[in-house]
Amino acid sequence: MTTEPGDTSTCFIGGSWSVGRDEAIETVNPATGDVAWSARAASSDQVAEAVATARQHQQEWENAGAAKRAAVIEQFAQLVERDRVRLAELIAAETGKPLWESATEVNTVIGKAQLSVDAYHERTPDSVKVGPGELTHRALGVVAVLGPYNFPAHLPNGQILPALMAGNAVVYKPSEMTPRVAVAHVQLLAEAGVPSGVINLVVGAAETGRALVDGPVDAVAFTGSVRTGRALHAALADRPDVVLALEMGGNNPLVVDDWDDLDAAVNVITRSAFISAGQRCTCTRRLFVPAGPEGDRLIDKLVQLTLRLRIGAPGDQPEPFAGPVITAKAANVLRQRVDELVGNGAALLTEPGEAPPGTGFVRPTIVDVTGLDVVDDEIFGPLLQVSRYDNFDQAVTMAADTDYGLAAGLISTNRERFEEFRRTVKAGVINWNTPTTGASGRLPFGGVGASGNHRPAGWSAADFCAYPVATMAAETVTEATADIRGLE
């Protein structure tokens, strides 16, 4: 074991790096199709050791106090700033994102430090007097964080930092498709002063995640697919003592009512649907456009702009708008879904195109599915399904017709219609004349229905990292005495 990660390190347990002892895993650069990294996954014994180590060191970290924990988190932000170029390059290499977008993700990692400290003090304060009582908060204990690949630094960071700030110890299992970002992330946390055993890393695929969730953890924070989220929910069904925070994406609608500027409306739609190669949980999947000439103009403009979007590798010049999706398999699944939609009668407005073998490149694709019975699921990639509508009530009804509830948006110059839209559509993020992909770090983030359980991220991440303790107290027993009625 070593205090510095080696090229094949997949475990960080108790302040030391080590190689895994389970099956081999590898990552593939989605922009080239080349194997980028290969190592062995953490074994179930190593996962158990990580959880036990976290349990052993958690109380001391909690007892260190909020000021000490905040100082460590602030130091982490400074180290990320120092290493921002290296971290952005790692993100780009593993996800295929353009360097400009990877750099933006690093910015969110830095910003989350102060947000986590502020949210902790606002939502889970150490002590608040409430009349004759007192409200305090305690850390949950050991928090398991299961991270996604689409934002391999930002999204897990948004759960790791709040958990640490509240005094928890963390065992982090990143996506097996983005392990090197996770190694760098944890290395910086340790360098910032997170004590040995308080932050632990276990890299692996589904079996590693299963071993972690089956272990004696106190909370599980997950970002990913509905299928995996439901499996986690089932796995923890007889463990009500484990807090489960789920963020599971959505089949997000964007309704176009009217606009004051056609180009601006198309800009909002494009950024809603195709940013990050359509791999944001909040990306628009369903677009509702009015029937008639005005709607035709908007769609024509949207198609023209979509065809101009440059798709390429992270270091390409001129810089691309977006890179590939995470794997060649994911790109092929998207192409298959397009073929299915067209086979069922959809009109293809832009095509996904072909890609070099083994790569995840797929062009932003628009299909008109007006009048078709389309399956209500999340297609995670740059695929936008357009439906035409006759009146606003019909559009809102169609937008609300989903089991998901993460994000929704309306483009309209009419505030009253937006208020109607917000009252009718169930979603955790509802935006007006801004992309569905826009979110504030000082607001809660999460969804309802199949999108999750309301509180997994954003400002409200603090809520699942600590539990409230209500205290009624008196300095002496005498102060608490009262007449006992009904005595013989």
N, C-alpha and C positions, 0 to 999 in steps of 0.2 A: 504494500500500500504506500501511497505517496501523497504529499500535500500539493503537488502540481499535477494537473490532468495530462495523461499521455494521449497519444493519437487514438487509442482504442478504449479510453476510460468511459465507462457507462454507469459508474456508481460513485457517489460522493456520500459517505456515511461517517458520521462522527468526526468530520474535519479531514478525512483522508480520501483520496481518489483510488479507485481500483477498477480492474476489468471485470466484466460480467462472467457468469459461469453457466449461462443457459445457451440456447440456440443462437446461431449467427444471424445478425440482421445487417441490412445494407441500405444506404440511401442512394437515390439516382438523381442527378441533376436534370430537372425537367426541361431545361433549355437545350441540353445536348444529348440526353439519353445515356450519358456515361455514369458508371458507378462512382459516386463521390466519396463514399465512406463505408467502411465495413468493420464490424466488431461483434462481440457477443452480448446478448441481452442480460440484464440482471436476473438472477435466479430467484425462486420463491424464498429461499433461505436468506438471500441478500435483502430482499424486500422486507422480510420479517425483522432482520437486524436493523434496517433503517427505521422502521416504526418503533422498535424497542428503544433505539438510541434517541429518537425524538421524544419519546415519553420520558426518558431519563433526564433530559436536559430542559424540558419545557418549563417546569416550575421556576427554575432559577432565572430564566429569561423573563417570565412574567413578573417575578419579584424585582427585577432590575428597574422597573418603573417606566412610565410612558416617555419621560424626558430622555432617558438613555436610549430607548428603542427608536424614538424620533431622530435622535442624532445619528444613529447607525443608518437609518433609511435615507437621511439627507446626505450622508457621506456616500452611500451607494449611488445617488443621483449624480454626484460630482465625478465619480469614477466612470459612470456611463458616458458622461460628457467627455471625459478624457479619451475614452475608447470608442467614441461614436462611429468613427470611420470603419474600424475593424468589425464592430457589431453589425453595421449596415451591410458590409460586404458579406458577412456570414448569412444574414437574412436573405440577401439577394441570391447567394449561391445555392441555398437549400430550397427556396421557394420559387426562384425564377423571377421575382419582382424586379422592376426597374430600380436602379440605385436611388432615384429621387424618392420613390415610395418607401424603400427600405429606410432611408434617412428620416422620413416622416415618422415611421414606426418608432425609431429610436427616440425621437422627440417625445412621443407619448409615454415611453418608458420613463424618461426623465421627469416629465410633468406629473406622473402618477405618484411620485414620492411625496410631494407636498400635498397633493390631493388626499392621499391616504392618511397623512397626519391630521389634516384639517377635518376630514370626515370622522375619524376616530373621536376627536375631541367634541364634535358636534353631536354625533349619534350614540356614542358609547362612552360617556364621560366617566372618570374615575369615581366622582362623588357629586351628587346633587341633592340638596335638601328639598324635601317635598312636604310642607307642613310639618307635622310631628315625625315624619319618616325620612328615610334617606334612600336614594337610588344609587347603586354601584354596579359595576360590570366586572365580569370575570372572563378570562379566555376560555375557549372550549377545550383546548388541550392539544391534540395532534390533528392537523388538517391535511388531508390528501388533496393535492391539486393535480387534475388530469388536463393537460393542455392540448390545444389544437395546432394544426399546421399552418392555418391561413395567416395568423398573426402570432408567430412562435415566440416573440418576446413580449409584445404588448398585452395580449389577452391573459396568459398565465401570470404575468407581472401584476395585472389588475386584481388578482386574487391572492398572490403570494404576499405582496406588500401589506394589504389590509390585515391579512392573517398574522403576519409578523408584528405589525404595529399593535395589535390587540393582545400580544403576549403568547401567541400560539407557537408551537414548533410545526414545521412543514416537511412533508415528504412529497416531492414533485416528480410526477411521471409525465414527461413531455410526449408529444407525438413522435413515433418512431421515424417519421419522415423528416423531422427537423431537430435531431439530437445535438448537433454542434452548437446551435444557437443556445440551447438549454445549458450546455456545459459552460459556455462563456457567461451566461446569465448568472448561474450559481457561483461561478468563480468570482465574479464581481461582488456578489452578496457576501461571500466569505471574506473577501479582501476588505470590504467596508466595515467588518466587525461583527457580523452575525455570528454568534458563538458556535463552536463545534457542536454538532448534534441538533442544532435548532433549524438548520436548513440542510435537507438531504435530497439526493437525486438518485432515481433509479430509471434507467433507460430500457425500453423494451416495447413489445407490441401488446396485443390483447391479454395474453397470459400474465404479463407483468402488471397491467392495470387491474386484472381480476384478483391477483394475489394481494395487491395493495388495498383494494376495497374490502376484501374478505378479512383483512387484518383488524386489530383492535384500534381503529381510528375513531375520532370523535366527530369528524365532518368530512364531507367529500364535495369538492367544487369541480364541476365538469363543464367544459365547453365543447360542443361537437354535435353529432347527428342525433336525430330523434330516436333512431333504432338503438344506439348505444345508451342514450339517456334513459330509455324505458327499461333496458336491461339492468342498468344500475338501480333504478327504482325497484325493480323486482328483486334484485339481489339483496336490497336493504329493507325489504318489506317487513321482516320480523325483527328489525333493529331500529325501533323508533327513537332510540337515544342518539343515533347518528344524524346530524344535520346534513341534508342533501340539497345543494344549490345547483340548479340546472339551467344552462343557456343553450338552446337547441335549434336556433335558426328559425326560418320562416318562409312561407310562400307569399311574400310581401306584395301588396297592391299599391299602385300609384294611379290615381284618377286625374285626368286632365279635364278641367271644366272650361276655363277660358284663360286668356293670358293678355298681358299688356305688351309683351315682346316675344315674338315667335322664336327668335334665335335663343333667347334666354330660357324659354321653356324647354327647348330641345337640349340645351346645355344641362339643365337639371335632370332631365330624363337619362341622358347619356351617363352622367356621373352616378346616377342612382343604379343603373343597370349593369354597367360594364367596368367600373373601377375595380382594381385588384383582380382583373380577369373574372369578374362576377363572383369572387370567392369571399365576399363579406356576408356575414349572416343577415345584414340589413339590406342587401342588394334588392332592387325591385325585380320581381319575377313576372308580375302580371301588370300590364299597362292597359288602362281603359281610356279610349279616345272617342270623342263624339263622332257619330256618323255625319256624313255630308262633306261639302267642299273644304270647310275650315279644318276639319279633322284630316282630310286628305293632304292638305298643305303641310300640316304638322308631321305626318308620317313620311311624306316625301323628304322633308328637311332632315328628319331623324335618320332615314336610310342614307342620305347623302353624307351626313356627318359620320355615321357608323362606318361607312366604306373608307373614310379617310383616316380612321384610327390606326396608328402604327403599332403593330404587335411584334415584339422582338425580345432578344436576350437582354439581361440586365445592363451589360456594358455597351450595347449598340449605340452608335451615333449616326444620325440624330437620335435622341433618346426616344424610347417607345412610350406609348400611353399605358400599355399593360404587357405583362409577360405571359408565359404559359400557365395552364392550370397545373396542379401539383404533380400529376403523373400522366403518362401516355394512356393508362387505363381510364383515368377520369375523363380525359379528352374523348376517348372512344365511346364511353358511356353517354356523353353529351351528344355525340354525333348519332348514336343509336336512337336517343330520345327524339332528336330532330326528325330522323327517318320515320319513326313511329307517328309523330304528329302529322307529317306530310302524308303518310299513308292513310291516316284517318280523315284527311281533307283539309289540313292546314295549308295556307299559302306561304311559301318561303320568300321572304323579302330580302334577306341577306344570308349568305351561306357560311357554314363553319369552316370550309376549306380543308385542304390537306396539310399534313405536317411531316417533317423529317421523321423517319422511323424512331421509335423510342422516346420521342419528345411529347410534351403536353401542350403544344401550340394548337389553339383553336380560335378562329376569328369570332368576334362578337356577332351573334346570330339573332335575327328577328323573324318571328313567324306570326302570321295572322291566324288566330284560332277562333274567330268570331263564329258563334253558333255551335261550337263543338263542346262536347262533354269531356273536359280535360281532367285528368287525375289531380287531386289536390295533394301535391307533394313538393318538396324542395329540390329543384335541380340546381346543384351547386356549381355554377359556371356561368359564362357569358351568354345566356339564352334568355331572351325576352319574348313573352307571349302577349300579343296584342289582341284586344277585343274591342269592337265598336259598339257603342250604346246609343239609344234613342233619346233618353232623358236622364236627368241627374239622379233621380230616385233609383232608376234601374242600375246606374253605375255604382251607387253606394251599396245597393243590395248585392251586386256581384262582387264588389271588393270585400264585403264582409263575409262572403260565403267561403270560409276556410276554417279548418280546425286549428290553424296556427294563429299566432298573435304577437309577433315580434315588432315589425315595423309596418307603417302605412304612410301614404302621403297624398296630398291634394295640391294640384296646381290650379289656382283660381284667383280672380280679383275680388271675389265676394266673401267677406268675412262671415256673413251669416251661413253661407254654404259650408265654410270650413267648420264652424261650430256644429252644424248638423252632422258633418262627416265625423268629427271627433266624438260626438255623442253616440254614433251608430256603430262605428268600426271598433272592434276590440283589439288593442295592441298596446304594447308598453312604450313604443316610440311612434308618435304621430306628428308628422312634419307638414308645414304649410309653405309652399313655394320654395322649399329647399330640398336637397336630395334626401331620400330615405336613409342614405348611408351617413348622414350627419348626426352626431351625438355630442353632448357636453359632458365632460368629466365631473362636473358639479351637479349633475342630475342622475337619478337612478337609471340603470340600464338592464333590460330584461324583458321577457314577454309573458303572455298568458297562454292558456290552452296547450297545444302541442309544442309551443316554443319554450316552455320552461315554467319555473315556479316563482316568478315575479322579482326575485331579489338577488340574482347571481353576480351582478357586476355594477360598475359605475360608482356613484356616490354611496349607494346603499349596500355595497359589498361589505361595509363595516357591520351590517346587521347580522350576518351569519358567522361572524368571527368572534363574537362575545355574547354572553347571555346576561340578562339583567337580574340583579339581586335586590329585592325590596326588603328594607329593614325598618322595624319599629323598635326603638331603643329607649332605655332609661338609665341614668347614671347609677341608681340604686334600685333594689327590689321594692323598697318603700314607695318610691315614686310611682310604681306600676300597680299598687294595690287599689282595690275598689271593693265596695260592698258586695258581698255574696248574698243574693236574694234567695228566699225559699228554704232557709235553714230550719231544722226542727228547733 
